[in-house]
Amino acid sequence: MAVKHTPTGEVHRGNKGGKTGCGFDTRDNPSHWVSSHERITCGKNGCKN
């Protein structure tokens, strides 16, 4: 599953309502995160393929 950070357009590994693979907490500013089926674009450890 992936979540998209709408202000930056970056797609992370993780779920809305939890943490991304690289450690962002999607519960902080939940309106900035949407569930997505797009390819993960984050290059940080934990998110990149």
N, CA, C and O atoms as a DFTB+ gen file, in Angstrom:
196 C
 N C O
     1  1       0.845      -1.186       0.000
     2  2       0.000       0.000       0.000
     3  2       0.885       1.242       0.000
     4  3       2.023       1.210       0.469
     5  1       0.357       2.310      -0.520
     6  2       1.108       3.556      -0.598
     7  2       0.232       4.715      -0.127
     8  3      -0.996       4.659      -0.191
     9  1       0.896       5.758       0.343
    10  2       0.212       6.997       0.702
    11  2       0.924       8.149       0.010
    12  3       2.150       8.163      -0.110
    13  1       0.141       9.107      -0.438
    14  2       0.689      10.256      -1.147
    15  2       0.611      11.487      -0.267
    16  3      -0.436      11.779       0.312
    17  1       1.726      12.215      -0.166
    18  2       1.773      13.485       0.562
    19  2       1.363      14.564      -0.431
    20  3       2.139      14.911      -1.322
    21  1       0.157      15.097      -0.290
    22  2      -0.398      15.987      -1.307
    23  2       0.379      17.293      -1.490
    24  3       0.477      17.753      -2.627
    25  1       0.947      17.934      -0.433
    26  2       1.688      19.175      -0.688
    27  2       2.927      18.973      -1.566
    28  3       3.275      19.859      -2.347
    29  1       3.595      17.827      -1.451
    30  2       4.821      17.600      -2.225
    31  2       4.596      16.677      -3.415
    32  3       5.394      16.678      -4.352
    33  1       3.519      15.885      -3.394
    34  2       3.260      14.933      -4.454
    35  2       4.098      13.666      -4.344
    36  3       4.087      12.830      -5.248
    37  1       4.829      13.521      -3.233
    38  2       5.688      12.346      -3.046
    39  2       4.863      11.167      -2.533
    40  3       4.006      11.331      -1.665
    41  1       5.127       9.979      -3.077
    42  2       4.395       8.772      -2.709
    43  2       5.297       7.899      -1.844
    44  3       6.416       7.570      -2.237
    45  1       4.802       7.526      -0.660
    46  2       5.558       6.757       0.322
    47  2       4.938       5.378       0.519
    48  3       3.758       5.173       0.233
    49  1       5.745       4.427       1.014
    50  2       5.231       3.116       1.409
    51  2       4.579       3.289       2.783
    52  3       5.159       3.923       3.665
    53  1       3.384       2.734       2.971
    54  2       2.706       2.813       4.263
    55  2       1.211       2.940       4.089
    56  3       0.676       2.775       2.993
    57  1       0.549       3.236       5.190
    58  2      -0.905       3.381       5.199
    59  2      -1.291       4.679       5.863
    60  3      -0.602       5.155       6.766
    61  1      -2.405       5.258       5.414
    62  2      -2.950       6.448       6.060
    63  2      -3.376       6.068       7.477
    64  3      -4.031       5.045       7.676
    65  1      -3.009       6.885       8.454
    66  2      -3.343       6.598       9.843
    67  2      -2.231       5.877      10.578
    68  3      -2.443       5.409      11.697
    69  1      -1.057       5.773       9.985
    70  2       0.088       5.124      10.614
    71  2       1.367       5.832      10.227
    72  3       1.385       7.050      10.047
    73  1       2.441       5.065      10.097
    74  2       3.723       5.643       9.703
    75  2       4.100       5.153       8.311
    76  3       3.727       4.056       7.896
    77  1       4.849       5.995       7.601
    78  2       5.370       5.589       6.303
    79  2       6.623       4.748       6.532
    80  3       7.139       4.679       7.648
    81  1       7.101       4.118       5.483
    82  2       8.295       3.297       5.580
    83  2       9.510       4.065       6.067
    84  3      10.372       3.501       6.741
    85  1       9.590       5.355       5.731
    86  2      10.753       6.159       6.126
    87  2      10.517       6.929       7.425
    88  3      11.377       7.704       7.844
    89  1       9.352       6.726       8.074
    90  2       9.154       7.260       9.414
    91  2       8.225       8.445       9.576
    92  3       8.023       8.894      10.705
    93  1       7.645       8.978       8.502
    94  2       6.682      10.069       8.662
    95  2       5.412       9.522       9.302
    96  3       4.959       8.430       8.958
    97  1       4.840      10.279      10.229
    98  2       3.583       9.891      10.880
    99  2       2.434      10.546      10.123
   100  3       2.307      11.770      10.128
   101  1       1.593       9.738       9.472
   102  2       0.500      10.295       8.672
   103  2      -0.638      10.838       9.532
   104  3      -1.581      11.429       9.007
   105  1      -0.559      10.642      10.847
   106  2      -1.580      11.216      11.736
   107  2      -1.312      12.682      12.016
   108  3      -2.212      13.396      12.458
   109  1      -0.076      13.157      11.765
   110  2       0.216      14.595      11.833
   111  2      -0.256      15.197      10.514
   112  3       0.166      14.752       9.446
   113  1      -1.117      16.193      10.577
   114  2      -1.720      16.799       9.382
   115  2      -2.347      15.740       8.474
   116  3      -1.924      15.590       7.328
   117  1      -3.346      15.007       8.964
   118  2      -3.934      13.916       8.171
   119  2      -4.534      14.377       6.845
   120  3      -4.680      13.571       5.926
   121  1      -4.883      15.653       6.729
   122  2      -5.447      16.140       5.466
   123  2      -4.392      16.210       4.368
   124  3      -4.739      16.354       3.196
   125  1      -3.114      16.111       4.719
   126  2      -2.025      16.152       3.736
   127  2      -1.724      14.783       3.138
   128  3      -0.883      14.680       2.245
   129  1      -2.387      13.734       3.605
   130  2      -2.094      12.365       3.164
   131  2      -3.324      11.721       2.546
   132  3      -4.424      11.838       3.086
   133  1      -3.145      11.041       1.414
   134  2      -4.228      10.291       0.775
   135  2      -3.708       8.912       0.392
   136  3      -2.551       8.762       0.000
   137  1      -4.570       7.908       0.508
   138  2      -4.198       6.564       0.069
   139  2      -4.007       6.580      -1.441
   140  3      -4.720       7.281      -2.159
   141  1      -3.046       5.807      -1.912
   142  2      -2.705       5.850      -3.328
   143  2      -2.306       4.466      -3.817
   144  3      -1.873       3.618      -3.037
   145  1      -2.456       4.251      -5.108
   146  2      -1.975       3.029      -5.749
   147  2      -0.862       3.371      -6.734
   148  3      -0.497       2.559      -7.584
   149  1      -0.324       4.597      -6.606
   150  2       0.750       5.023      -7.498
   151  2       2.064       4.361      -7.100
   152  3       2.195       3.813      -6.005
   153  1       3.034       4.423      -8.010
   154  2       4.360       3.891      -7.741
   155  2       5.029       4.755      -6.671
   156  3       4.897       5.979      -6.695
   157  1       5.742       4.133      -5.736
   158  2       6.410       4.839      -4.643
   159  2       7.553       5.670      -5.207
   160  3       8.397       5.157      -5.942
   161  1       7.578       6.964      -4.861
   162  2       8.595       7.871      -5.385
   163  2       9.601       8.303      -4.323
   164  3      10.617       8.913      -4.656
   165  1       9.340       8.001      -3.051
   166  2      10.260       8.377      -1.977
   167  2      11.529       7.533      -2.086
   168  3      11.451       6.314      -2.242
   169  1      12.695       8.173      -2.006
   170  2      13.962       7.479      -2.136
   171  2      14.641       7.180      -0.820
   172  3      15.778       6.709      -0.808
   173  1      13.965       7.447       0.304
   174  2      14.572       7.228       1.614
   175  2      14.501       5.760       2.034
   176  3      13.646       5.017       1.553
   177  1      15.387       5.346       2.919
   178  2      15.379       3.978       3.418
   179  2      14.033       3.647       4.028
   180  3      13.471       4.451       4.772
   181  1      13.514       2.476       3.721
   182  2      12.214       2.058       4.227
   183  2      11.106       2.234       3.213
   184  3      10.129       1.485       3.227
   185  1      11.241       3.214       2.330
   186  2      10.224       3.440       1.306
   187  2      10.676       2.928      -0.048
   188  3       9.890       2.324      -0.777
   189  1      11.928       3.159      -0.389
   190  2      12.359       2.779      -1.744
   191  2      12.329       1.276      -1.932
   192  3      12.525       0.513      -0.986
   193  1      12.086       0.870      -3.134
   194  2      11.953      -0.559      -3.448
   195  2      13.298      -1.246      -3.476
   196  3      13.371      -2.449      -3.725
